[in-house]
Amino acid sequence: MGYQCVRCSFPIKSLYVQYSPGNIRLMKCEKCKGVADEYIECEIMILMIDLMLHKQKAYRHLLYNVLNQQTLKFEGLHWKLAVIYLIFDACINLYVEARNSSSLVSTCCKVLVDVVFGNFMFLLTFFFMFKIFLNISISISRFNDLLLAIMISCYFKIFLIAMMVWEFPTSVIFIIQLFCLSSNAVALNVMTESSMSRCVLACFGAYAVKLLVTQAPDFRFLEQLIQGWIQMCSSSSFSSEPS
């Protein structure tokens, strides 16, 4: 991904010219004749507010001008974001299952199945709809860019930290998931320049499949198998101890 103007998404070579430390001049876009990226001189809080307001220029600044392959090591960033993404997703499921289940083993098995299979089907459906529904080819670099955009645009899950401190109803999780869906749609719209309605439908389909998979009875049977295997291993370990 190269640099882009945050207003019109026109490709640019550089964002600013630095004359001395702390003395820079922002470059202007050749197409719209405006400042290519005004977020360079803005505080981080302004960027966060604009991201929450789903402003496309804020997403272009973050996805094209900050998370750029020329300035970041993408492999390490992908792994770190993937771990954070899975941890937050596990916290959601653990928070829900802790209220509904009394067994620690069954709770851990349910969370494991939901996180692994749920996210696998979510990504598989997302890229399938991206390929078929949006009619755009996917290369390896394109796959990495889209995967990065999905994980970055799920930043609303950070608000789950508050649920670990204060008691909130489970409906708050549904609201956070809606915000993540809308944020994914805006990021997909910025990355592909497709219509917003198609991006919303693609993201909605991926979230719907994930919900169906995590609630499917076949996967509940898989949870029972995992739970039985853990109990069998623990019982065999106790029986093998010398009396």
N, C-alpha and C positions, 0 to 999 in steps of 0.2 A: 504494500500500500504506500502510495506517495502522498505528499502534502496536498491539501485541498483548501479552497476558500470555504469558510464556514457558512457563507451566505448563499452562494450559487453552486457550490461543489466543483468549481473549475480547478483543474490541476495547476499547482504553482511549484516553482523550484525551491523557494526558501520562504520562511515565514517572517524573518527579520534580518536586519543588517546590524552587526555589533561594531561600534566604533571604538569603544573602550569598556572596561568592566562596569556594568550598570548603565551604560549609555547605548541604547539600541533604537532603531527606527523600524517600525512595523511596515512590512511590504503591502502594497496594494494589489488587488486582483485586476488582471488585464481585461476581464470580461465585465464585471459589475462596477469597476473603478472605485470600490470601497476597500476599507482595511480588510485584508484577507482573514486575519484571526485576531480579534480584539481580546480574546480570553488570555492571551499571553501576558498581558499587563493587569489582569484581574485577579482578585483574591480567590482562593480555592472555594470559599463559601458561596461566592456568586456562581461559580460553575456548578456546585452541588445543587443549589436552588434551581438553576435552569435545567439541570438534569431531571429533577423531580417534577418540574413543570413540562417535561417532555419536549423541550425546544430542540429542533433538529440541528441547529448550529452548534449547540453544546455537545451533542453526540458526535458530530463531525470533528469537532476539536479533539474530543477524547479518543475516538477510534482511528482517526487518520493523522492528526498532528501531534498527539502525545504518544499513543501506542503504535509507534512506527517501527517497521522492521529495520530501518537504518540506525535507530537509536537504542533499541531494546533487544535483548536476547529472548526470542519468542518461546524457545523450548522450555526454559526455566519458568517463564511467566505462565505458560499453559499449565504446567504441573502444579504450581502454587495456587493458581485460580481454581483448578479442578479439585484440589484438596479442600480449599475453603468452601467451594460450592457444595461438595458432598457433605461436609461437616454441618453446614447450615441446613441442608436438606434432611440430614439425620436428626438434627435438633427438632425440626418440625414434627417428624414422625414420632420421635421419642416423647415429645411433649403431649401428643395426642394419645399415644398408647399407654403412657404412664397413668392416665386418667381412666382408661377403659380396661386395663389388664392388671392383675395382681401378681402374676408370675414374672419373674425377672427373665427367665429363659425364653418364654413365649414373646415377651416384649422385644428382646434383642433380636430374635429370629424375624419377627414382623418388620422391624426397622431395617434389618439387613436386606431382606427381600425387596422391600419397597424402594430402598435407596439404589440397590444394584439394578434390579430388573426395571424398576420404574424409570430411572434416568436413561437406561439403555434404550428402552422403547420410546422415550421422549425424543432422544437425539435421532434415532432411526426414523421415526415418523417425521420429525422436523426436516431432515435432509431429503427424505423421500418427497415430501410436499414441496420443498424448495426446488427439487429437480423437475417434478411433474407439473405441479400447480403453477409455479412461477416461470417454468420453461427456461431455466438458466442452467448451463453446464457447470459442473463443479470439478475444479482441479484440486491438487493437494494444497497449494497455497491458498486457494479460495476456501477450502474446507477449514484450514487453520484460522483464517480471518473470521469466518462465520462462527466457528466454535468460540473464539475469543470474544466476539460481539455478544453471543448468548450469555456467557458467564459474566461478562462485565455488566450487562444490562439487567442482571438479577441482583443488583446491589440493594434492592429493597429488603432482601432477606436479612440484612444486618439489623433491622428493627426487631428481629426475633430475640436479640439480646435482652431487650426490655422485658420480654415475656419470661425470661429466666429469673428476673428480679421481682417484678410485680405480677399479680394474678390478672390475667386477661381471659375473656371467653375464647373458645376455639374459633368463633366467627372472625376474629382478628386475623387468623391464619388465612382464611379465605380472602380477606381484603388484601393481604400482602401478596397472595398469589395473583390476584387481579392486577395489582400494580406491576408485578413482574411480567405478566402477559403483555400489558400495554407497553412496558418499557422494551421488551423483546421485539414487539411489532415496530416501534420507532427505530430501534437499532437495525432491524432487518430492512426497513424502508430506506435508511441512510446508506446501508451497504449495497443494496441492489437497485435503488431508485425505482422500484416497482410501486404500484398503487398501494395506498395505505389499506384499502379494503382487502386486497389479496394477502398482504402481510399479516393483518389481523386474523384472517381465516386460517392461514398457515400455522400461526402460533396457537390459535384456539384448537385446531385439530391435534397438535402435538400434546397440549395439556389435557385434552379429552382422552386421548389414548393412554397417557400416563395414569390418569385417574381410573380408567377402566382396568388397566393392568394391575394396579395396586389393590383394587377391590375384587379382582377375579377370584372365584372359588378354587380354580386350579392352583393358583399361587398360594392360597391358604393351605392347600394340601401339601405343597412344597415346604411351607413353614412347619407343618406338623412333622414332615420327614426330617427336617433339620433339627427340630426340637427333640425328636426321638433319638437321632444319632448322637446328639450332645449328651442326653441322659444315659444312653448306652455306654458311651465312652467314660463318663464319670463313674458309673456303677462298676464298670470293669476295672477302672483304676483303683477303686476302693477295695474290690475283691482281691486284687493282686498284691495288696499290701500284706506284709507278714503279720501274723497275729501275735 
